[in-house]
Amino acid sequence: LFAVGDISVFVRCSLSESSAIITTLKQELQSLLSQKVDLEKAIQLIRDEHTTLQLTCSHLEDKLRKTQDENRELVDRLMRYKSKDAEKMNEENDKFLKKRYAKIQRELEEAAKDSSRNVSLDTYAPDIPYSEKSAVPTKPSYVFDAHEGEVSAVKWSPVDRIVATGGADRKVKLWDTSKNAAESRGVLVGSNAGVLSVNFDSTGSFILGASNDFATRVWGVSDQRLKHTLTGHCGKVLAAKFLGEPTKVVTGSHDRTLKIWDLRSRSCVDTKFAGSCCNDVVISDSSGTTIISGHYDKKIRFWDTRTNQNLSEILVQGKVTSLDLDRDGKTLLCCVRDDTLRLVDLRANQIISTFVAEGFKVGCDWSRAVFSQEGEFVAAGSSDGGVYVWNTATCQLHTVLRQHSSAVISVSWHPFANYIASVDRSKKAVVWTD
């Protein structure tokens, strides 16, 4: 009887434990079923989102294809417009040169008929009086507000009495000084920042403007239209010159490079790495094979455009702010931030003269100094508002022109007429005559 009772108790315990296990398993099953339902809902949500994303992706791909097609069409249209502009520029240049050559030929024929008339430089520069060698213009004939703010650049046209100025107001302006006043001949727009340098081509048909917006622009002088915008520098462009012909340009930038541009293809064809900010450039030969650049690291560098070589260097005593060549291209004038001007004999690559004066202070890193027509004098603006003129033979100060009330940044001496143009920080421009 005792054994039977024990078995009965054991069975009841086993049944109780089994019931508890079954209950636990049922609860776990119910939890798993609930999780399954949640997972199925999550999977369905993900599927719905995936479908939505696929539709969105397909829509965006269609939009991208349309945008790419539109972009290709716009690029093709732009290239066609550029090609037309380039053709028109070449036609205008050819017309100008033909007219000028015909005019020169007529004047030469007239001069040959009159035996008493001597053919002088005036034949090649009509209506521009050729100055005497010893003359220095000292009379401020025209004083006017050239820009709305600082005037950074000034340059005479090589063929007439037009002077160009560039300013912090992002404009290049043309002024006619052939009459009794400086009359505006046009405003060239397109720059997005101040203009630091202006230069004409040899025919006076086109003008360059180097800007703080990292770009250089080319305008036509006659129609005053923007022809080219040269972008590629990653720093402000401080200097730009035509490279021997109106179809090539060299630029110097704060990004420590020089770039050569072909206006026919509207592209940069060469980049020269100077390793120092370039403040000015000049071309030492008519073919444009040798470039001379002045730099922040106190060096003047010589470059061969046919190779990537830096031909040579000259070290001066301060940052080089500007360069200018005399008429025969054998002597280089450089303006230096140690408040001196220096002459370099390019045949020997040696400094041969230094010009200093009490009170003369170079006002900025792009202050421009120039030769006179025959190279007998050099002139530069000073931070005291004076235009200092030295005699190159004696290295002595010849005179100081006083009219500006603020630092004179740039000076330009007319290549044929006896005129000097100077500009300052307080929007003034002065044309000096004798």
C-alpha positions as CSV (number, residue, x, y, z in Angstrom):
1,L,0.0,0.0,0.0
2,F,2.8,2.3,0.8
3,A,4.4,1.8,-2.6
4,V,1.1,2.5,-4.4
5,G,0.7,5.8,-2.5
6,D,4.2,6.9,-3.5
7,I,3.5,6.2,-7.1
8,S,0.3,8.2,-7.0
9,V,2.0,11.2,-5.5
10,F,4.8,10.9,-8.2
11,V,2.3,10.8,-11.0
12,R,0.4,13.8,-9.6
13,C,3.7,15.8,-9.4
14,S,4.7,14.8,-12.9
15,L,1.3,15.8,-14.3
16,S,1.6,19.2,-12.5
17,E,5.1,19.8,-13.9
18,S,4.0,18.8,-17.4
19,S,1.0,21.2,-17.2
20,A,3.4,24.0,-16.2
21,I,5.7,23.2,-19.0
22,I,2.8,23.1,-21.5
23,T,1.6,26.4,-20.2
24,T,5.1,27.9,-20.6
25,L,5.5,26.6,-24.1
26,K,2.1,27.9,-25.0
27,Q,3.1,31.4,-23.8
28,E,6.4,31.2,-25.7
29,L,4.5,30.1,-28.8
30,Q,2.1,33.0,-28.4
31,S,5.1,35.4,-28.1
32,L,6.8,33.9,-31.2
33,L,3.5,34.2,-33.1
34,S,3.2,37.8,-32.1
35,Q,6.9,38.5,-33.1
36,K,6.2,36.8,-36.4
37,V,3.3,39.1,-37.0
38,D,5.4,42.1,-36.2
39,L,8.2,40.9,-38.4
40,E,5.8,40.3,-41.3
41,K,4.5,43.9,-40.8
42,A,8.1,45.3,-40.8
43,I,9.0,43.3,-43.9
44,Q,5.9,44.6,-45.7
45,L,6.8,48.1,-44.6
46,I,10.3,47.7,-45.9
47,R,9.0,46.3,-49.2
48,D,6.7,49.3,-49.5
49,E,9.6,51.6,-48.8
50,H,11.8,49.8,-51.2
51,T,9.1,50.1,-53.9
52,T,8.8,53.8,-53.2
53,L,12.6,54.2,-53.4
54,Q,12.7,52.3,-56.6
55,L,10.1,54.6,-58.1
56,T,11.9,57.7,-56.8
57,C,15.2,56.4,-58.1
58,S,13.7,55.8,-61.5
59,H,12.2,59.3,-61.5
60,L,15.5,60.8,-60.6
61,E,17.4,58.8,-63.2
62,D,14.9,60.1,-65.8
63,K,15.4,63.6,-64.5
64,L,19.2,63.2,-64.6
65,R,19.2,61.9,-68.2
66,K,17.0,64.9,-69.2
67,T,19.4,67.3,-67.3
68,Q,22.4,65.7,-69.0
69,D,20.8,66.1,-72.4
70,E,20.0,69.7,-71.7
71,N,23.5,70.3,-70.4
72,R,25.0,68.8,-73.6
73,E,22.7,70.9,-75.7
74,L,23.7,74.1,-73.7
75,V,27.4,73.2,-74.0
76,D,27.1,72.7,-77.7
77,R,25.2,76.0,-78.1
78,L,27.8,77.8,-76.0
79,M,30.6,76.4,-78.1
80,R,28.8,77.5,-81.2
81,Y,28.4,81.0,-79.8
82,K,32.1,81.1,-78.7
83,S,33.2,80.0,-82.2
84,K,31.1,82.8,-83.7
85,D,32.6,85.3,-81.3
86,A,36.1,84.2,-82.1
87,E,35.4,84.4,-85.8
88,K,34.0,87.9,-85.4
89,M,36.9,88.9,-83.2
90,N,39.4,87.7,-85.9
91,E,37.4,89.5,-88.6
92,E,37.4,92.8,-86.6
93,N,41.1,92.5,-86.0
94,D,41.8,91.8,-89.6
95,K,39.6,94.8,-90.7
96,F,41.4,97.1,-88.2
97,L,44.9,96.0,-89.3
98,K,44.0,96.4,-93.0
99,K,42.6,99.9,-92.4
100,R,45.6,100.9,-90.4
101,Y,48.1,99.6,-92.9
102,A,46.2,101.3,-95.7
103,K,46.2,104.6,-93.8
104,I,50.0,104.3,-93.1
105,Q,50.6,103.5,-96.8
106,R,48.6,106.6,-97.9
107,E,50.5,108.8,-95.5
108,L,53.9,107.4,-96.7
109,E,52.9,108.1,-100.3
110,E,51.9,111.6,-99.4
111,A,55.1,112.1,-97.5
112,A,57.1,110.9,-100.5
113,K,55.4,113.4,-102.8
114,D,56.4,116.3,-100.7
115,S,60.3,116.4,-100.6
116,S,60.3,119.1,-98.0
117,R,58.4,117.0,-95.6
118,N,60.3,114.6,-93.4
119,V,58.8,111.3,-92.5
120,S,58.9,111.1,-88.7
121,L,57.3,109.0,-86.1
122,D,54.2,111.1,-86.4
123,T,53.5,109.2,-89.7
124,Y,52.9,106.1,-87.7
125,A,51.0,107.9,-84.9
126,P,48.7,110.4,-86.6
127,D,47.6,113.4,-84.6
128,I,50.0,112.5,-81.8
129,P,52.7,115.1,-81.2
130,Y,56.1,113.5,-80.8
131,S,57.8,114.9,-77.7
132,E,61.3,116.2,-77.4
133,K,63.7,113.9,-75.6
134,S,64.5,116.1,-72.7
135,A,60.9,117.1,-72.0
136,V,59.0,115.9,-68.9
137,P,55.3,116.7,-68.6
138,T,54.7,118.7,-65.4
139,K,51.3,120.4,-65.9
140,P,48.2,118.6,-64.5
141,S,46.0,119.3,-67.5
142,Y,43.2,116.9,-66.6
143,V,42.2,116.0,-63.1
144,F,39.1,113.8,-62.8
145,D,37.3,111.2,-60.7
146,A,38.0,108.0,-62.7
147,H,36.2,105.4,-60.6
148,E,33.9,105.1,-57.5
149,G,36.8,104.2,-55.2
150,E,40.4,103.2,-55.5
151,V,41.9,103.3,-59.0
152,S,44.4,100.4,-59.3
153,A,45.6,100.6,-62.9
154,V,46.2,103.0,-65.8
155,K,47.5,102.4,-69.4
156,W,47.7,104.5,-72.5
157,S,46.5,103.2,-75.9
158,P,49.5,102.5,-78.2
159,V,47.8,104.3,-81.2
160,D,45.9,107.3,-79.9
161,R,45.1,109.5,-76.9
162,I,42.8,107.0,-75.2
163,V,43.8,106.1,-71.6
164,A,42.3,103.1,-69.8
165,T,41.8,102.9,-66.1
166,G,40.8,100.0,-63.8
167,G,39.3,100.3,-60.4
168,A,37.9,98.7,-57.3
169,D,34.4,99.3,-58.6
170,R,35.0,96.3,-60.9
171,K,35.1,98.4,-64.1
172,V,37.5,99.3,-66.8
173,K,37.0,102.8,-68.2
174,L,38.2,104.4,-71.4
175,W,39.0,108.2,-71.5
176,D,39.6,110.4,-74.5
177,T,42.1,113.1,-73.8
178,S,42.4,114.5,-77.3
179,K,40.1,117.4,-76.5
180,N,40.0,120.0,-73.8
181,A,38.7,117.5,-71.2
182,A,39.0,113.9,-70.4
183,E,35.8,112.5,-71.9
184,S,34.4,109.1,-71.2
185,R,34.7,106.8,-74.2
186,G,33.1,103.8,-72.6
187,V,32.8,101.5,-69.5
188,L,33.8,97.9,-69.8
189,V,31.9,95.6,-67.4
190,G,32.0,92.0,-66.6
191,S,34.5,91.7,-63.7
192,N,33.1,90.4,-60.4
193,A,35.8,92.1,-58.3
194,G,38.3,95.0,-58.5
195,V,40.5,95.3,-61.6
196,L,44.2,95.4,-60.8
197,S,45.9,95.6,-64.2
198,V,44.9,96.9,-67.7
199,N,46.8,96.5,-71.0
200,F,46.2,97.0,-74.7
201,D,47.4,94.8,-77.5
202,S,49.9,96.3,-80.0
203,T,47.1,97.5,-82.3
204,G,45.0,99.2,-79.6
205,S,42.0,97.0,-80.7
206,F,41.7,94.9,-77.5
207,I,42.2,95.5,-73.8
208,L,43.0,93.1,-71.0
209,G,41.7,93.5,-67.4
210,A,43.2,91.3,-64.6
211,S,40.9,91.0,-61.7
212,N,40.6,90.1,-58.0
213,D,38.0,87.5,-58.9
214,F,40.7,85.1,-60.1
215,A,40.0,85.9,-63.8
216,T,41.2,87.9,-66.7
217,R,39.0,89.4,-69.4
218,V,39.4,90.6,-72.9
219,W,37.2,93.4,-74.4
220,G,37.1,95.0,-77.8
221,V,37.9,98.7,-77.7
222,S,35.7,99.7,-80.6
223,D,32.5,97.9,-79.7
224,Q,33.3,97.7,-76.0
225,R,32.1,94.1,-75.9
226,L,33.4,91.3,-73.6
227,K,35.3,88.9,-75.9
228,H,36.8,86.3,-73.5
229,T,36.9,85.4,-69.8
230,L,40.0,83.5,-68.8
231,T,39.4,81.4,-65.7
232,G,41.7,78.9,-64.1
233,H,43.8,80.7,-61.4
234,C,42.9,80.0,-57.8
235,G,44.1,83.5,-56.6
236,K,43.7,87.1,-57.6
237,V,45.3,87.9,-61.0
238,L,47.7,90.8,-60.6
239,A,49.1,91.0,-64.2
240,A,48.1,90.2,-67.8
241,K,49.8,91.0,-71.1
242,F,49.3,90.0,-74.7
243,L,52.0,87.5,-75.6
244,G,53.5,88.9,-78.9
245,E,50.2,88.7,-80.8
246,P,46.5,89.4,-80.0
247,T,45.6,85.7,-79.8
248,K,47.8,84.8,-76.9
249,V,47.9,86.1,-73.3
250,V,50.1,85.5,-70.3
251,T,48.8,86.1,-66.7
252,G,50.5,86.2,-63.3
253,S,48.6,85.4,-60.2
254,H,48.7,85.4,-56.4
255,D,48.4,81.6,-56.7
256,R,52.1,81.4,-57.5
257,T,51.7,80.5,-61.2
258,L,51.9,82.0,-64.6
259,K,49.4,80.8,-67.2
260,I,49.6,81.1,-71.0
261,W,46.2,81.3,-72.8
262,D,45.3,80.8,-76.5
263,L,42.3,83.0,-77.3
264,R,41.5,81.0,-80.4
265,S,40.8,77.9,-78.4
266,R,39.8,79.9,-75.3
267,S,41.9,77.6,-73.1
268,C,45.0,77.6,-70.9
269,V,47.8,76.0,-72.9
270,D,50.6,76.2,-70.4
271,T,51.1,76.7,-66.6
272,K,54.4,77.7,-65.1
273,F,54.9,77.1,-61.4
274,A,57.0,80.0,-60.0
275,G,56.7,79.1,-56.3
276,S,55.9,82.7,-55.3
277,C,53.1,85.2,-55.9
278,C,53.6,87.0,-59.3
279,N,53.0,90.7,-59.2
280,D,53.8,91.6,-62.8
281,V,55.0,90.2,-66.2
282,V,56.5,91.6,-69.3
283,I,57.4,90.2,-72.7
284,S,61.0,90.8,-73.7
285,D,60.7,90.0,-77.5
286,S,58.1,90.6,-80.2
287,S,57.7,86.9,-80.9
288,G,56.7,86.3,-77.3
289,T,59.2,83.6,-76.5
290,T,60.6,85.1,-73.3
291,I,58.5,86.1,-70.3
292,I,59.9,88.0,-67.4
293,S,58.0,87.9,-64.1
294,G,58.4,89.8,-60.8
295,H,57.6,88.1,-57.5
296,Y,56.8,88.4,-53.9
297,D,60.0,86.4,-52.9
298,K,62.2,89.2,-54.2
299,K,63.1,87.5,-57.4
300,I,62.8,88.3,-61.1
301,R,62.4,85.1,-63.2
302,F,63.0,84.5,-66.9
303,W,60.9,81.9,-68.8
304,D,61.1,80.3,-72.2
305,T,57.5,79.8,-73.5
306,R,58.8,77.0,-75.7
307,T,59.9,74.9,-72.7
308,N,58.9,74.5,-69.1
309,Q,62.3,75.8,-68.0
310,N,62.9,78.8,-65.7
311,L,65.9,80.2,-67.6
312,S,67.4,82.3,-64.9
313,E,66.7,84.4,-61.8
314,I,67.8,87.8,-60.4
315,L,67.5,88.5,-56.7
316,V,66.7,92.1,-55.5
317,Q,66.3,93.6,-52.1
318,G,62.5,93.5,-51.8
319,K,59.2,92.3,-53.2
320,V,59.0,93.2,-56.9
321,T,55.8,95.2,-57.6
322,S,56.2,96.0,-61.3
323,L,58.3,95.5,-64.4
324,D,58.7,97.6,-67.6
325,L,61.0,97.4,-70.6
326,D,62.6,100.3,-72.5
327,R,61.9,100.7,-76.2
328,D,64.7,98.5,-77.4
329,G,64.0,95.8,-74.9
330,K,67.5,95.7,-73.5
331,T,66.9,97.3,-70.1
332,L,64.4,96.2,-67.5
333,L,62.9,98.6,-64.9
334,C,61.7,97.0,-61.7
335,C,59.9,98.7,-58.8
336,V,60.8,97.2,-55.4
337,R,59.0,97.3,-52.0
338,D,62.3,98.5,-50.4
339,D,61.3,101.9,-51.9
340,T,63.7,101.8,-54.8
341,L,63.6,101.4,-58.6
342,R,66.3,99.4,-60.2
343,L,67.5,99.0,-63.8
344,V,68.6,95.6,-65.1
345,D,70.8,95.1,-68.1
346,L,69.2,92.1,-69.8
347,R,72.3,91.4,-71.9
348,A,74.3,90.8,-68.7
349,N,71.4,90.0,-66.3
350,Q,72.9,92.5,-63.8
351,I,71.5,95.5,-61.9
352,I,73.1,98.6,-63.3
353,S,71.3,101.4,-61.6
354,T,69.3,102.2,-58.5
355,F,66.9,105.1,-58.0
356,V,66.0,106.4,-54.6
357,A,64.6,109.7,-53.2
358,E,63.7,111.2,-49.9
359,G,60.0,110.8,-49.3
360,F,59.5,108.2,-52.0
361,K,57.6,105.2,-50.6
362,V,56.1,102.4,-52.7
363,G,52.4,102.3,-51.8
364,C,51.3,98.7,-52.5
365,D,52.4,95.3,-53.9
366,W,51.1,96.2,-57.4
367,S,52.5,99.8,-57.7
368,R,53.6,100.4,-61.3
369,A,56.7,102.2,-62.5
370,V,57.4,103.1,-66.2
371,F,60.0,104.3,-68.7
372,S,59.6,107.4,-70.7
373,Q,59.3,107.1,-74.5
374,E,63.0,107.1,-75.1
375,G,64.1,105.6,-71.8
376,E,65.7,108.9,-70.6
377,F,63.4,109.0,-67.5
378,V,61.6,106.6,-65.2
379,A,58.5,107.5,-63.2
380,A,56.7,105.9,-60.2
381,G,54.0,106.9,-57.8
382,S,54.6,107.2,-54.1
383,S,52.4,106.8,-51.0
384,D,52.9,110.5,-50.2
385,G,50.8,111.4,-53.4
386,G,53.8,112.4,-55.5
387,V,54.8,111.1,-58.9
388,Y,58.6,110.9,-58.8
389,V,60.6,111.2,-62.0
390,W,64.3,110.2,-62.2
391,N,66.9,110.8,-65.0
392,T,68.3,107.4,-66.1
393,A,71.6,108.7,-67.1
394,T,72.5,110.4,-63.8
395,C,70.2,108.4,-61.5
396,Q,69.2,111.7,-60.0
397,L,65.7,112.8,-59.1
398,H,64.5,115.1,-61.9
399,T,61.2,116.3,-60.5
400,V,58.2,115.4,-58.3
401,L,54.7,116.0,-59.7
402,R,52.3,117.1,-57.1
403,Q,48.5,116.9,-57.5
404,H,47.3,113.8,-55.8
405,S,46.1,113.8,-52.2
406,S,46.6,110.0,-51.6
407,A,48.9,107.2,-52.5
408,V,49.6,107.0,-56.3
409,I,49.3,103.4,-57.3
410,S,50.0,103.3,-61.0
411,V,51.7,105.5,-63.7
412,S,51.7,105.2,-67.5
413,W,53.8,107.3,-69.9
414,H,52.4,107.7,-73.4
415,P,54.5,105.7,-76.0
416,F,54.5,108.7,-78.5
417,A,53.0,111.8,-77.0
418,N,54.5,113.6,-74.0
419,Y,51.8,112.7,-71.5
420,I,51.9,110.9,-68.2
421,A,48.8,109.5,-66.6
422,S,48.7,108.7,-62.9
423,V,46.0,107.3,-60.6
424,D,45.5,107.0,-56.8
425,R,43.6,105.4,-54.0
426,S,41.0,108.1,-53.7
427,K,39.5,107.7,-57.2
428,K,41.5,110.4,-58.8
429,A,43.2,110.3,-62.2
430,V,45.6,113.0,-63.5
431,V,46.9,113.5,-67.0
432,W,50.2,115.5,-67.1
433,T,51.4,117.5,-70.1
434,D,54.2,119.9,-70.7
